Amino acid sequence: MSAKVRASVAEALEGLFDGARVMVGGFGLCGNAEALIAGVLATGAKELTLVSNNAGSLGKGLATWLEAGIIRRVECTYLGTNEHLHRAMAAGTIEIEVMPQGTFVERMRAAGAGIPAFFTPTGLGTVVAEGKEVREFEGRAYVLERALHADFALIRAHRADPFGNLRFYRTARNFSPIMATAAKTTIVECDELVALGAFDPDDVHLPGAFVQRVVHVPVHEDVIEYRTVRPRPTEAPS
Amino acid sequence: MPFSKEEIAKRAAAEIADGSIVNLGIGLPTLVADHLGPERGVWLQSENGILGMGPFPFEGDEDPQVINAGKQTVTILPGGSTFDSALSFAMIRGGHVDLSILGAMQVGANGDLANWSIPGGRTMGIGGAMDLAAGSKRILVLTSHVTKEGEPKLVHRCDYPLTAPGVVERVITELGVFDCAGEAFRLVELAPGVSLDEVRAKTGAPVEGSSQGAREDRSSSLGKR
């Protein structure tokens, strides 16, 4: 076994500490590292800063962290119908920073790429730009945004090899590969663990350099937030 | 009769150039997809990481890991691709999306867009709205003309928190089609049976143009397409 592959979720989460900044991948409940999210509750870690697009939904996923009261601060882009977050926000029990989604992910990309800050057109002329430097380039004004780092990233991958090379599946990819670059310790929960050499080099979505720990979790709940379908056309009788 | 939601969506579909890359916001804009046949060659972008988004799946084919930005199960068309959020917002912010069709809480005659927060109300968050508004080549807004309380949503200047300043080009409501002209809205087209007096009574800014002129504008703009 490679030094990166851990036998259990508990081992994969070793060293998580009170007050840590934790990035968690997923667009709502899609692409959540479900076992790692549940595993964090079992570690007893608290006072966490959660960096995630939505912070859970329908009482599931990261909503369980809000319910357990282990979060001190949330950095996110969208609250939507997350009742736990609305309640915590209204009660003032947690700090919350809401930012534009493109800025959120670019701040993490910058952190992972060694760029301390960047200028973006997004948020100019809005509350998002308040207190931030605005500078003009080629006649257009931009807002200065800073890199967003974390101590840990908890992400889900479709396939991983023992070096931590990753492939993602469809829209479960979302923020996960970017978070992996921005955290000191990236912990991956993979649907499938494949042998070293199983990936064609061109097919790796995220190289193992960005991954510190891998745990194989073959079964996921994969909750659908809004099941939208159309009726299957009935076949004409022959 | 004012435009129905379906008619608003159909009218919006007529604004889309064949072969273009389009992002549809949550709510009313989502309905536009139903009016884009495959012959149009339009590529729908979803900011959670799809280019070439297809219709809802057939019953039983839904995949929890194939969703749109509204977290609804969708499909991916032949030629479609999936990617991470950084690349998705590079596409949006970098000007590679030709048109975004968004909902609104208020639109200013100066093109200011407010669609993420009502003062004193419950904030749903920003999501991709500010990036789409700041980065898309063109912004079209679909909205009801007034709020549930009857307050105009087309106003001289927004008093709700802005999503982006000066970005909206055209607005389609149940009463008609309007362009943001700075100090006023310019009438492009009236919905059937709607009078300019009704539009003016329900709009929080001057409305320029005549119903006759609007019809002429419509035929000339359709002729160009």
HADDOCK unambig.tbl for C-alpha pairs under 7 A between the chains (distance, minus, plus):
assign (segid A and resid 30 and name CA) (segid B and resid 64 and name CA) 6.74 0.50 0.50
assign (segid A and resid 30 and name CA) (segid B and resid 65 and name CA) 5.81 0.50 0.50
assign (segid A and resid 31 and name CA) (segid B and resid 65 and name CA) 6.66 0.50 0.50
assign (segid A and resid 77 and name CA) (segid B and resid 125 and name CA) 5.87 0.50 0.50
assign (segid A and resid 77 and name CA) (segid B and resid 126 and name CA) 5.61 0.50 0.50
assign (segid A and resid 77 and name CA) (segid B and resid 127 and name CA) 4.95 0.50 0.50
assign (segid A and resid 78 and name CA) (segid B and resid 124 and name CA) 6.10 0.50 0.50
assign (segid A and resid 78 and name CA) (segid B and resid 125 and name CA) 4.11 0.50 0.50
assign (segid A and resid 78 and name CA) (segid B and resid 126 and name CA) 5.70 0.50 0.50
assign (segid A and resid 78 and name CA) (segid B and resid 127 and name CA) 5.03 0.50 0.50
assign (segid A and resid 79 and name CA) (segid B and resid 124 and name CA) 5.07 0.50 0.50
assign (segid A and resid 79 and name CA) (segid B and resid 125 and name CA) 5.30 0.50 0.50
assign (segid A and resid 80 and name CA) (segid B and resid 124 and name CA) 4.61 0.50 0.50
assign (segid A and resid 80 and name CA) (segid B and resid 125 and name CA) 6.65 0.50 0.50
assign (segid A and resid 98 and name CA) (segid B and resid 125 and name CA) 6.49 0.50 0.50
assign (segid A and resid 98 and name CA) (segid B and resid 126 and name CA) 6.97 0.50 0.50
assign (segid A and resid 99 and name CA) (segid B and resid 126 and name CA) 6.39 0.50 0.50
assign (segid A and resid 100 and name CA) (segid B and resid 126 and name CA) 5.44 0.50 0.50
assign (segid A and resid 100 and name CA) (segid B and resid 127 and name CA) 5.60 0.50 0.50
assign (segid A and resid 100 and name CA) (segid B and resid 128 and name CA) 6.01 0.50 0.50
assign (segid A and resid 100 and name CA) (segid B and resid 130 and name CA) 6.01 0.50 0.50
assign (segid A and resid 100 and name CA) (segid B and resid 131 and name CA) 6.67 0.50 0.50
assign (segid A and resid 101 and name CA) (segid B and resid 127 and name CA) 5.04 0.50 0.50
assign (segid A and resid 101 and name CA) (segid B and resid 128 and name CA) 4.98 0.50 0.50
assign (segid A and resid 102 and name CA) (segid B and resid 89 and name CA) 5.21 0.50 0.50
assign (segid A and resid 102 and name CA) (segid B and resid 128 and name CA) 6.47 0.50 0.50
assign (segid A and resid 102 and name CA) (segid B and resid 131 and name CA) 5.93 0.50 0.50
assign (segid A and resid 105 and name CA) (segid B and resid 85 and name CA) 6.61 0.50 0.50
assign (segid A and resid 105 and name CA) (segid B and resid 86 and name CA) 5.65 0.50 0.50
assign (segid A and resid 106 and name CA) (segid B and resid 86 and name CA) 6.09 0.50 0.50
assign (segid A and resid 121 and name CA) (segid B and resid 134 and name CA) 6.25 0.50 0.50
assign (segid A and resid 122 and name CA) (segid B and resid 130 and name CA) 5.85 0.50 0.50
assign (segid A and resid 122 and name CA) (segid B and resid 131 and name CA) 5.19 0.50 0.50
assign (segid A and resid 122 and name CA) (segid B and resid 134 and name CA) 5.42 0.50 0.50
assign (segid A and resid 123 and name CA) (segid B and resid 130 and name CA) 6.05 0.50 0.50
assign (segid A and resid 123 and name CA) (segid B and resid 164 and name CA) 6.60 0.50 0.50
assign (segid A and resid 124 and name CA) (segid B and resid 164 and name CA) 6.82 0.50 0.50
assign (segid A and resid 125 and name CA) (segid B and resid 164 and name CA) 6.44 0.50 0.50
assign (segid A and resid 125 and name CA) (segid B and resid 165 and name CA) 6.15 0.50 0.50
assign (segid A and resid 126 and name CA) (segid B and resid 161 and name CA) 6.85 0.50 0.50
assign (segid A and resid 126 and name CA) (segid B and resid 162 and name CA) 5.39 0.50 0.50
assign (segid A and resid 126 and name CA) (segid B and resid 163 and name CA) 6.38 0.50 0.50
assign (segid A and resid 126 and name CA) (segid B and resid 164 and name CA) 6.52 0.50 0.50
assign (segid A and resid 170 and name CA) (segid B and resid 65 and name CA) 6.22 0.50 0.50
assign (segid A and resid 170 and name CA) (segid B and resid 66 and name CA) 5.98 0.50 0.50
assign (segid A and resid 170 and name CA) (segid B and resid 82 and name CA) 5.66 0.50 0.50
assign (segid A and resid 171 and name CA) (segid B and resid 48 and name CA) 6.62 0.50 0.50
assign (segid A and resid 171 and name CA) (segid B and resid 49 and name CA) 5.95 0.50 0.50
assign (segid A and resid 171 and name CA) (segid B and resid 65 and name CA) 5.63 0.50 0.50
assign (segid A and resid 171 and name CA) (segid B and resid 66 and name CA) 5.35 0.50 0.50
assign (segid A and resid 171 and name CA) (segid B and resid 67 and name CA) 6.46 0.50 0.50
assign (segid A and resid 171 and name CA) (segid B and resid 82 and name CA) 6.46 0.50 0.50
assign (segid A and resid 172 and name CA) (segid B and resid 65 and name CA) 5.31 0.50 0.50
assign (segid A and resid 173 and name CA) (segid B and resid 83 and name CA) 6.94 0.50 0.50
assign (segid A and resid 173 and name CA) (segid B and resid 84 and name CA) 5.70 0.50 0.50
assign (segid A and resid 174 and name CA) (segid B and resid 48 and name CA) 5.86 0.50 0.50
assign (segid A and resid 174 and name CA) (segid B and resid 49 and name CA) 6.25 0.50 0.50
assign (segid A and resid 174 and name CA) (segid B and resid 84 and name CA) 4.54 0.50 0.50
assign (segid A and resid 174 and name CA) (segid B and resid 85 and name CA) 4.87 0.50 0.50
assign (segid A and resid 175 and name CA) (segid B and resid 84 and name CA) 6.13 0.50 0.50
assign (segid A and resid 175 and name CA) (segid B and resid 85 and name CA) 5.42 0.50 0.50
assign (segid A and resid 222 and name CA) (segid B and resid 64 and name CA) 5.98 0.50 0.50
assign (segid A and resid 223 and name CA) (segid B and resid 64 and name CA) 6.56 0.50 0.50
assign (segid A and resid 224 and name CA) (segid B and resid 64 and name CA) 5.21 0.50 0.50
assign (segid A and resid 225 and name CA) (segid B and resid 71 and name CA) 6.10 0.50 0.50
assign (segid A and resid 225 and name CA) (segid B and resid 72 and name CA) 6.83 0.50 0.50
assign (segid A and resid 226 and name CA) (segid B and resid 71 and name CA) 5.98 0.50 0.50
assign (segid A and resid 226 and name CA) (segid B and resid 72 and name CA) 4.63 0.50 0.50
assign (segid A and resid 226 and name CA) (segid B and resid 73 and name CA) 6.59 0.50 0.50
assign (segid A and resid 227 and name CA) (segid B and resid 72 and name CA) 5.90 0.50 0.50
assign (segid A and resid 227 and name CA) (segid B and resid 73 and name CA) 5.60 0.50 0.50
assign (segid A and resid 228 and name CA) (segid B and resid 56 and name CA) 5.94 0.50 0.50
assign (segid A and resid 228 and name CA) (segid B and resid 72 and name CA) 5.76 0.50 0.50
assign (segid A and resid 228 and name CA) (segid B and resid 73 and name CA) 5.37 0.50 0.50
assign (segid A and resid 229 and name CA) (segid B and resid 56 and name CA) 4.91 0.50 0.50
assign (segid A and resid 229 and name CA) (segid B and resid 57 and name CA) 5.00 0.50 0.50
assign (segid A and resid 229 and name CA) (segid B and resid 58 and name CA) 5.39 0.50 0.50
assign (segid A and resid 229 and name CA) (segid B and resid 59 and name CA) 5.31 0.50 0.50
assign (segid A and resid 230 and name CA) (segid B and resid 56 and name CA) 5.93 0.50 0.50
assign (segid A and resid 230 and name CA) (segid B and resid 57 and name CA) 6.08 0.50 0.50
assign (segid A and resid 230 and name CA) (segid B and resid 58 and name CA) 4.94 0.50 0.50
assign (segid A and resid 230 and name CA) (segid B and resid 59 and name CA) 6.03 0.50 0.50
assign (segid A and resid 231 and name CA) (segid B and resid 58 and name CA) 5.68 0.50 0.50
assign (segid A and resid 231 and name CA) (segid B and resid 59 and name CA) 5.86 0.50 0.50
assign (segid A and resid 232 and name CA) (segid B and resid 58 and name CA) 5.17 0.50 0.50
assign (segid A and resid 232 and name CA) (segid B and resid 59 and name CA) 6.26 0.50 0.50
